[in-house]
Amino acid sequence: EMSLGDMMTLFKIRRGRYSVVEEKVPAGAKGIGVQLKNMGLEEHCVIAAIIRDGKMTLPRGDSTFAEGDEILAVTSPEGAQKLSDLLAHPVYPVRESKKILK
């Protein structure tokens, strides 16, 4: 099974070449508000459904992700990595303390 962040592999097809995956969109994810046609997923990942507020929609090129959406996708390993990057929890820089000990 593939594990990329919070992405869950539901099942594999074509002798494991492709996977059907599910992932929930976290707050602050890079992919929020970006139209599907501008995400660069076309070659390796097909978004099959967006589930928002318990209702499934079939995505189009101008569809966008929102916080809390559940995404179902058919993907290759490369596409899964790209999708995972778009849906990753944001990383905030850690500030270094300049405390001086005496």
N, C-alpha and C positions, 0 to 999 in steps of 0.2 A: 504494500500500500504506500501511496505517496503521501507525504506530510509536508506541506508548505504553509507555515503559519497556522492560521485557523481553517485552511482549506481541507475539506474532507472528500476523499475519493469514495463515490457511491458504488461504482463498478467500472470494470475495464472492458474495452471492446477491441476487435481486430487483433486478437492475440496479444493484448496488452499495449499495443501501439498508441491507443487513445484511451482517455478516461472521461467519465462523466463525474463532474465535481460540483460541490456546493460550498459556498462561502458567504458569510455575513459581512456586510460593509460596516467597518468600524468608524467611529467619529474621527474626523481629520484625515481619512484616507485620501491619497493623491487622486484617485479616480472619481471622487465625488464631483458631480456637475459637469464632467467631461462627456461630450457626445461619443457614443460607441464608435462612430466612423472615424473619430480622431484619436482613438486609444492605441492604434497600431497592433490590434489583435488578429486581424483578418486572416493571415496565413495559417495560424496555428491554433486558434481558439474561436469557437462559435458560442455566443451567449444564447442559450436556449430559452431562458425565462428569467424575468425579474419578479420576485414576489415582494410586494410592498403592502404593508398593513393587512396581510393575510390574503391579498388578491394577486393572482398571477397575471402578468402582462407579457405578451410576446414582443420582444424588443425590436426596434427599427434603428436605422443609422443615427437618428437624432435623439434616441433614448439616452437617458443619463442615470447614473447611480446616485442614490441618496443614503444617508446614514441609516442603518438598520435594515436595508434591503437584503434579501437573500438572493444570491445569484446562482443559477444553474448553468453549467457550461459543458460543452464537449470539447476536449482539448488534447493536444500533444504535450509531451513534457515541456517543450519550449514555451508553448502557450500558457501552460499552468504557471510557469515561472513569471511570465509577463503579467498575467492576471494577479498573481500573488503580490507582485511588486506594486500594482495599482491599488490593491486592497489592503496593503500592509498597514499596521498600526503606525502612526507617525512617530518619528524618533526626535526627541527634543535634546538639544545639546546639554551636556552636563557642565556646569560652571565650576571652575576650580577655585577652591578657597585659598586666599592669600594670607591666611592667619600666620602671625609670627609668634613663635613660642619663646618665652624668656625664662 
